[in-house]
Amino acid sequence: MSVKVCILRTAGTNCDVETAFAFEKAGAEAEFVHINRLLEGEASLTNYQILAIPGGFTYGDDIAAGKILANELRCGLGDMLREFIEAGGSILGICNGFQVLAKTGLLPWPSAESTQSVTLTINDSAKFEDRWVYLAAPESRCIFTAGVSGMYLPVAHAEGKFVAADDVVDEIRRNEQVVFRYVNESGKPAGYPYNPNGSVDDIAGICDSTGRILGLMPHPERHVLGYQHPRWTREGARAEGDGMAIFTNAVSYYR
């Protein structure tokens, strides 16, 4: 079976090529689709199993990171997105894509009202954080992380601090929707710089209640090859990078 991925693009998207490469390496067919093609009816999500919202700085992060694209999706494509999800489609939002999913209300609980209950805001350091981080992957319902216990991935963001009310965080935990947490080299919770942004409960990524919508701040598409690891010349290159598992799992789910 051919698994087709829609790589969403708009002004300011800049990780689309890497995301497409990762999905194609996993065996999928990736197509770049500008949001205007969806808004104008020239393209439809019904042709795809997976929607990927890549990293970048859509619309220059005006107002807030991901806010304008989130409004376009919520107001212009809300029905299409709900039908796509109800039909069994999956969504992967990376960095700016995670910010978009949070601000559309698709994470952590998609609803007809698209009510926003979580956000990603300015890092505690008040600066752009560009570094590699260790991630723990607790048991969750997420289809993208089957068999994954941890990862080593880069982050590159200024607004990556995950924030939500205590009761929302509690429910996400209870429902096994926390997909990634920032940890240190030993896999233990730690402060800055291991948690690069000050996220509540060290949360780096969450999924929805179906496990088919994943948003994460670190960039798995930037570590799909062994030699993309920053220490590969000293430690040796592995067959593939940690992030590759996310794309392989997504494609395998539909096969």
C-alpha positions, 0 to 999 in steps of 0.5 A, spaced: 500 500 500 502 506 498 502 511 504 501 518 502 503 524 506 501 532 505 507 536 507 504 543 508 507 549 506 506 556 507 510 563 508 516 562 512 516 554 512 523 552 512 523 544 514 519 542 509 524 538 505 527 535 510 521 532 513 519 530 506 526 526 505 524 523 512 518 520 510 520 518 503 526 514 507 521 511 511 517 509 504 512 514 503 510 518 498 511 525 500 507 531 496 508 539 498 502 542 498 501 550 499 495 552 504 492 556 499 491 550 494 487 547 500 483 553 502 482 554 494 479 547 493 485 545 488 487 540 493 484 535 499 486 532 505 482 526 503 488 524 498 493 523 504 493 518 510 498 523 514 498 531 514 505 534 516 506 541 519 513 542 518 518 547 523 519 554 521 517 561 522 510 561 519 508 568 517 514 570 521 511 568 527 507 575 527 502 575 533 505 569 536 509 563 533 504 559 529 498 563 531 496 566 523 497 559 520 493 556 526 487 561 525 487 559 517 487 552 519 481 553 524 477 558 520 478 556 513 479 548 514 476 546 520 471 541 517 476 538 512 481 537 518 475 534 522 473 529 517 481 527 515 481 525 523 475 522 523 477 518 517 483 515 521 488 520 518 494 522 522 498 529 523 505 530 525 507 537 527 514 539 529 516 545 532 512 551 529 507 545 527 506 543 534 505 551 536 500 550 530 496 544 533 496 547 540 493 554 537 488 550 533 485 546 539 487 540 535 492 538 541 490 535 546 483 534 544 480 535 537 473 538 538 468 541 534 469 548 538 477 547 537 478 550 544 485 552 545 487 549 552 495 548 551 500 553 548 507 554 547 510 560 549 517 564 550 522 560 553 524 562 560 531 564 557 528 569 553 532 567 547 532 562 541 535 556 544 539 552 539 541 545 542 541 538 542 536 535 547 535 528 551 528 525 551 525 520 555 519 517 551 514 514 557 509 509 555 503 513 551 498 511 546 502 515 540 502 511 534 509 515 532 513 512 538 511 505 538 518 501 541 521 508 542 524 509 549 528 515 548 531 520 543 537 525 542 534 530 537 536 538 536 531 543 538 531 550 535 526 555 537 524 561 541 517 559 543 517 552 546 515 553 553 509 548 554 504 551 558 497 548 561 493 549 567 494 544 572 488 540 571 489 539 563 496 537 565 494 532 570 489 529 564 494 529 559 498 525 564 492 520 566 490 519 558 498 517 557 498 523 552 505 525 554 509 523 548 516 526 550 519 529 556 526 533 556 531 529 561 539 529 562 544 524 559 542 519 565 534 519 563 532 523 569 529 530 570 533 536 570 533 543 569 536 548 564 539 547 559 536 540 559 529 542 559 531 548 554 525 552 555 522 551 562 516 547 559 511 544 565 513 537 567 519 537 562 514 536 556 517 536 549 511 533 546 504 530 546 499 526 542 491 527 542 487 521 545 487 517 539 494 517 538 494 519 531 496 527 532 503 528 535 506 535 536 513 535 539 518 541 539 525 537 538 526 536 530 526 528 528 527 530 521 534 533 523 536 526 525 534 521 521 541 519 518 547 516 523 552 522 521 547 527 523 549 526 530 553 531 532 558 526 535 558 521 530 566 522 528 568 520 535 562 515 536 561 512 530 555 513 525 549 508 526 545 506 521 540 511 522 538 517 527 534 517 532 528 521 529 527 516 523 523 511 528 517 517 528 517 516 520 518 509 520 512 508 525 507 513 522 508 509 515 508 502 518 501 504 521 498 505 515 501 499 511 
